[in-house]
Amino acid sequence: MCGIVGYVGEREALPIILNSLQRIEYRGYDSCGILVQDNNEGKIHVHKSMKSIAQLKKNMSKSEYAGTLGIGHTRWATHGVPSRRNAHPHFDCDGEIAVVHNGIIENFQALKEGPLSNCRFKSDTDTEVIPHLIHQSLEKFNHQTSQKSSIKDAVRECLSHLKGSYAIIATAKGFDGLVVARKDSPLIIGVGDRENFIASDVPAVLDQTNRIIYLEEGDIAVVKKDSIYIENGDSEVKREEKIIPWTIEDAEKGGYEHFMLKEIHEEPKAIIDTLRGYLSEDGINLGVEFDAGRILMVACGTSYYAALCGKYIIEHLAKVPVQVELASEFNYSDFVLDDMMVMAITQSGETADTLMALKKAKRFGCKTVAITNVVGSTATRIADDTIYVRAGPEIGVAATKSFIVQLVTFYLLGLSRAKMPERELVERIDDLKWIPQLAQVVLDEEDVNIQKHARYLAGYENVFFVGRGVNLSIALEGALKLKEVSYIHAEGYAAGELKHGPFALLTKDTPVIAILSRDHIYEKTLVNVKEIKARGAPVIAIAETGDDEVEKYVDRVIRVPKTSAIFSPIPNTVALHLLAYWTAKARRCEIDKPRNLAKSVTVE
Ligand code: F6R
């Protein structure tokens, strides 16, 4: 959703800016731009491009772009098509004030036609109003005080005119620092030794520092090589510096061709790390009071499907009613919020729709909990409590390991309030400890068990995924993953629902992936599969090892290890994540950067 970065220090800024941008390219990759300022020579160097950062790294030379202060931007277009002219940074009329921006300025048109009507605009973006407004404020201050006013005050005045969301980095020719500000879009400062870094996300700076300051809503900061000044409203504020436990290796590909594959292979470790955080000899302790009579989960995308699975898990284990809403729908609905506990499920902790939903729940006086992967993210600051899933940094645009640890959290939540005899509870907790192995077994058989089916699937353009009960959401997740990385049209359905309409689409060219776990509705799902076969569609079953029955009715079988029904989403998910990856690979898709997408959707 656009990534912005900045550097000020004593080293050459160009390689640092390019590296940082490359690490957060997942936030947008339709164009990019960098600015390096050489304060010794009084020069500004700017480069905008439709190429990837990797290509820029090859083509740009430090000597041509010398300077120890820089800013950069990697774009996910909102206003204005992807093009060099719309790439950031954007400037004022004199080309002296530069801004990179993540977010949306909703009133940009009114500003262009009103107070900025005399300015020359060179792009179609909303962002471009910002440097022009800063310029106007500086002019006004200079005129009033006949003294060169600080760029920070001009930024502050400019922000008072903006409606919408922003994280910005601004600088001006001859200025030895960066002015940064945020509202409803994330922004962090990486603290170094006689140098400082700015970025939308932590992975951008992880190779330089793990000392992170998370800026809060309304913060404006002036960042120089040896000082960080932050104010909010009229007064200076101190923000705590956090040490981030992630390492740079966590945020690199580690020999895998794609982040997505690496992250699927990290699923067992992510499960272990999450379990280790909350499960000990003394039982389960999530550090959150979980006593509500009803739960509402709000989320988007993959996190929404995890929440749907969570509903089954928690209702099954704890007998607590759970309702799940898409955050983007919930925000504008007349949903009746009473004394329920509201859980926001969000990997990034920055998804705009989910944050809005959290704020709405708070306005209604509900107790709120964020279930997120990112320490210090905005969701954690809005919610009353936070449960961290411990996936480590997730860079691939398609969520994988974060989904599986969201499920783990629901097992922990459900079991922490389980309504069952003690002996059964002990057994369930023992089963839970085994789930990393279940995931590992699927990974170990990736080449024999998944890849050949992926090559087969790659030849089709329409695919259905079906499941029932706790695995309905896994079918939905399987379809989402396949469509976003392989561009095959895929739909997830409750297995019993196809006959109510989608049957009309079934032909020999619409394979159906059927999740056939041995649960209480196995026989019913098998009947659904037979109905599908009778309509001529090829069926690939995801079935447990040892289930020989299934082979009689389907064309192909992907094997997953046997487990109790409630934990079957774990191996099924790993299998479907791998299937999506290898299908996309067979179709030679841009797996880590699917077209039109970006990770962390920080606009509504
Ligand atoms: C799909 C995917 C997205 C995210 C969604 C919510 O693979 O990654 O659907 O799940 O944008 O993101 P978070 O969980 O960060 O709120």
Residues whose N, C-alpha, C, O or C-beta is under 5 A from the ligand:
A	BS01	F6R	C300 G301 T302 S303 I345 T346 Q347 S348 G349 T351 V397 A398 A399 V601
